[in-house]
């Protein structure tokens, strides 16, 4: 089985200067990334956020011979396709035009399908090639390929030394095959553009450029000059941009950047995937890539691609080259929004339905949320996929292979929901007063909430046009009617500490009115889902979280408790930004509502004497009694009430052997409507 995933490289508008392989240089990184964080010793044992790489693979390639072969194939393939553009070092002279090509193992799995006296051992491996800007951590190209070639052995020989040696050899040959495949594919798939602009004026320490997002210049872009100077865009309008110097050795006027983004991606808010929660050894990077591909270019936002192994790669590069790591890297600013993805374990079982046939059943559930800089959930989506296959004895796909298909289908639906369901509008608000480090903003449309980060813009003239200059970053403190107060945090330009005046502007990308943050909801920090009863159901926490975050009229914040194995939002953002080239010591002080918090509560039992089965228990009827809801706690951690419902659910056609899986699928189908009723009840209760 071989799966090809879409490359990140995108089509480009004709107004850019475009090359098939561009006037860039490529530095092949030594080593293979993705193996730094341990492996899964037992291929059949999983845990929350566990490794997606089995130890048999790690051990198979943990030798100089295999790794040197992979490095040699990688280097030769790149040189064959790009010639002199492949360089042996990154220097201060070429660092702005050199991109690091790196190999990363996204997953390596191992599972067995037994067939009477024989068995097939499947060994799927996914390898990724990334081109990364070593100065910023931005990934301009990513392509992945999966290869799975089964080994057939006698069932009695599964644990033999010969079988273990065959697994080792197959993993090694798969790595080398994939290395050549992704490296050779780079030439035909990489399309990049160079966008040139010039300085047309200077406003204090800010540089005004003659091109904006209509010409491919976007906020947070880094542009370089032929002399090695570096500037960063702090604001981009349709036909101009404003930049600040980062490294200026001279008085350069011409700057350029290399890009693979389309023009329509330039004037969109940016979002960064900061956490992917998994339970069955799925590759986080693979999940993110499938989701990102499904979101596509038509969404109202653009995803910020990063290299999760950037820190390790940057350290390796600084040791291999003359690049001054501490001076040159870790300069990126946080994007406007964050995304978390939650992958529920795929439910899968197989039951006999005839002498020679079986039915395979799969159910996949995935959740995702978009969160603003205050920690408020501005959009939440939930997607499912069900597969029911009838297979003949020994002729169907393995359960593990079909589980991957069900998960991929659900992720594609999830990405499409984000593409179609989330829309942004630009809100232009005015500063009505300023006193010391505090400012007042007019916000009749309720676009601002406590904890939100905003930028203050000053309007002035430069190069014979009206321009906006971002002067301060501020944090919203509180609301009083239509007036919102904010605290000035730090100036955008450390060289200019400009006063904020009445009439200065606040520009934000908003999805909907946020309402009163004093009435906001959050899951109680330190209180996880309380579940009792004889039927384990791990999906309840995510389902009620999604119900409140997507259906409630009150703001919902992602800054409270998480789910089993999930990293707290603040910690997830810090961990991601530490490893992906962002500035050190970034402010991740999200807002946590204090007045009230919720603890999900769930109880499900089989009603006494309700189970009726046929003779072999292959067909049963049952009634479940389910109580679901959330307890309410005040600022003193005192329980003050609860929202909830109790309901009976009648089930038919349950197979006793697979009753737990069937019960769980029924809960996923029944609960969303019930939980929406609970949210409506909560909204009507003060």
C-alpha positions, 0 to 999 in steps of 0.5 A: 500500500502506498499513499501520497499526501499533497505537498504544501507547495501552492500555485502562485499568481502570475504577478510574482516572479516564479521559477520551477526551482527558484534562485534559492539554495538548499542545504541538506541537513544531516541525520533523520528527525522524528526519533528523538522522543522515544518509541513504542515498545509494544506495537499493540499498546497505546497511551495518550500522546504516545509515540507513533514510532515502534521501537523495532523501527528505531532499532532497525535504523539505529546504525551508521550504515543505514543512516549513512546510506539514507544521507547519501541517497538524499544528497545525491538525489538533491544534487541530481535535481538541483545541481549547484543550488545544493550547498555544503554550508550556511554562512552569514552571506547566504543564510537569507536565501538558503533553506534546509532540506530535512527528513523526518519520520512521521510514523512507523507502525507494526501490526499482524493479521493472522490467517490460519497457519500464516500471518502477514506483518504490515510495516507502514512507514511515513517519511516527510521532506521539509524545506525550512527557513532556518532563520524563522522556522517557516516551512515553505514546502512539505511532502510526505509519502507512506510505504507499507510492504507486508511480510508473510510468515508462518504463524508459528514463526512470528517470534522467531529470530528469522522473522525479527531479522526480516522485519529489521531488513524491511524497515531499513529498505523502506526508509531508503526507498522513501528517502529517494522518493520524496527527494526526487519528487521535490524538483517537480513539486517545488514552485516558489516566487521571489517578491521584490519591494523597495523602501519609499519612505521612513517614519521614525524607525519604521520603513514604508515599502511600496508593496502590500498584501495585493503583491504578496507582502504579509505581516510577519514576513521577513525580507532581506537585501542583497547586502544581508540586511533583514527587516520584518513586516509589522503591518501590511495594507493592500498596496503598502507595508510597514517594516522594522529593521532586524539586522541592518548593516547599511542603508539598503533600499531594495528587499525581497522574500521567497514565498510559496503562498498564494496572494489570497493567503496574504490578507488573512488572519494566521492560525497555528496548530499548537496541540494534537491529542492522540491515544492510539499512536497516530502521527501528530504531524500526519494528522495535522497535514491531512487537516491542513490539506482539507482546510485548503486555500479557500478558508478565511484564515491561513495556517502557519506551517512550522517544523516541530523539530525546528529547535533540534534542527537549528541546533544541529545546523549551528553545529554543522555550519557557521550560522550564529544560532543565538543571533539569527533565530527565534524571532517569530511573533505569535499568530492571531489564533491557535488550533487544537485537535482532539482525536478520539480512539477509533472504535473497531471490531469484527463479527462473524455474519456467515460461515465465510464472511465477517462484518468490520465496523469502524467509527471515528470521532475528531474535534478541533477548536480555534482559540484567540490570543485571550484563550477564548474559543471562537469556533469549534467543530466535530466530525465523524466517519463510519465504515461497515465492510463485509469481507470474505475470509482472509480477503479484506483489509486489516482492522488497523488499515481501515482504522486509518481510513476512517480517521482520515475521512473524519479529519477531511470532514473536520477541515472542510467544516473549518473552511466553510463554517468559520468566517472573519470580518475586520473590525476597525475600532477607535481609541477614545481616551488614554491615561498613562499605560491605560487606554479606553476603546469604543466597542459597541459591537462587543468584539473585544473580550478580557485577556485579548491581545490587540495592536494600537495603530497611529494614522499618519502620512508617508510617501504622499499616502495615508498609512497606519503604523502599529505602535503598541501591543495591549491587553484588554482588561475589562468592559463597562457597557460599550467602553473597554479598557486596555493596558499597554504592554510594550511598544512595537518598535523598541526605538520609539515609545510613542504616546497613544492618542484619542482617534488611534485605531484598533484593527482586529479580525473577528468571527462574532460578537464575544459578549460579556466576559464576566459571564464566560464559561470554562472547565474547572482547572484541576477538576477532570470529567467525573464518570461513573457507571459500568460502561466506560465512555471516554468521549463524553468530556470532548462532546460536552466541551464541544457543545458548550464551546459551539452552542452556548451564547456565553463566551467559552474559554479553553484555559481551564482543565483539559482531557486525559493526556491533553496539555493545558493550552498555555503549556501547549503554546509555550512548548510549540513556540519554544520549538518552532522558532518563535521569540523567547519569553512570549506572553502566554498569559491567557484569561481564565474566567473566575466567576464560574467553572464547569465540571463534566459529569456522566453516568451510564448503566444498563437498566436492570432486567432490560437485556434480552438476547437470542440463544447465542447472544449474537442479537440483544436488546437493551436499555441504557440509563444515562445521566449527563451534564455539568456541575457548577462551581463559583470562584471559591470552588464551592458547588453552586448547582448543576445542568443536566438531563437523565434519559433512557436509550433503547438499543436493538441488535447488540452483539454481546461480544462487542457490546462495549464498542456498540454502546460507545457508538450509540453514545456518540450518536445520541449525546450531541442532541442531548448535550445541546439541550443542556447548553440551552438550559444552562443559557436560560439559567442565571 
